[in-house]
Amino acid sequence: MDETKPNAAEIAFHLTDWLADLKELQDIYSNIDNVTNDELTVFFYQFLSHVPNHLNAAAKLGGLGKIQDVFQSGIFEDDD
């Protein structure tokens, strides 16, 4: 195997490890009137701390280059 090419299994892992998070998001949106603010807060913290990392890793491994702050929201700046 060419060591310079991305590992398809590793990319697949990063594109699938968060499918349970996606299912939970779908469940929340399907039942939004019965979800409390606390439940939403917990879910979104978990979702946002897990899913973007996998997507960023898959993009990098797939040859899309480094992650960019396309919305200019300061994602690479330290929080005070």
C-alpha positions in Angstrom: 0.0 0.0 0.0 1.3 3.5 -0.8 1.9 5.2 2.5 1.1 8.6 1.0 -2.5 7.7 0.2 -5.2 8.0 2.8 -6.3 4.9 4.6 -9.9 4.2 3.4 -10.8 2.4 6.6 -9.6 5.3 8.7 -11.7 7.7 6.6 -14.7 5.4 6.9 -14.3 5.3 10.6 -14.4 9.1 10.8 -17.5 9.2 8.6 -19.4 6.6 10.6 -18.4 6.8 14.2 -20.9 9.6 14.8 -24.0 8.0 13.2 -25.6 7.5 16.6 -25.2 11.2 17.2 -27.0 11.9 13.9 -29.8 9.5 14.8 -30.2 11.3 18.2 -30.3 14.6 16.3 -33.0 13.3 14.1 -34.9 12.0 17.1 -34.7 15.4 18.8 -35.9 17.3 15.7 -38.7 14.8 15.3 -39.9 15.4 18.8 -38.7 19.0 19.4 -41.9 20.1 21.3 -41.2 17.5 24.0 -37.5 18.1 24.5 -36.4 20.3 27.4 -33.9 23.1 27.1 -31.6 21.1 29.4 -31.8 18.0 27.2 -31.0 20.1 24.1 -28.1 21.8 25.8 -26.6 18.5 26.9 -27.1 16.9 23.4 -25.6 19.8 21.5 -22.5 20.0 23.7 -22.0 16.3 23.1 -22.7 16.5 19.4 -20.5 19.6 18.8 -17.6 18.1 20.8 -17.7 14.9 18.8 -18.9 15.2 15.3 -16.9 18.1 13.9 -13.6 16.5 14.9 -14.5 13.4 12.9 -15.5 15.4 9.9 -12.3 17.5 10.1 -10.2 14.3 10.3 -12.0 12.7 7.4 -11.5 15.8 5.3 -7.8 16.0 6.1 -7.3 12.3 5.5 -9.2 12.6 2.2 -6.8 15.2 0.9 -9.0 18.3 1.3 -6.2 20.1 3.1 -6.1 21.8 6.4 -9.3 23.0 8.2 -10.1 26.6 7.4 -12.2 29.2 9.3 -14.5 29.7 6.3 -17.1 31.7 8.4 -14.4 33.8 10.0 -15.8 33.0 13.4 -12.4 32.7 15.1 -12.3 28.9 15.5 -8.6 28.9 15.8 -8.4 31.7 18.4 -8.0 30.8 22.1 -11.0 31.7 24.3 -10.4 34.2 27.0 
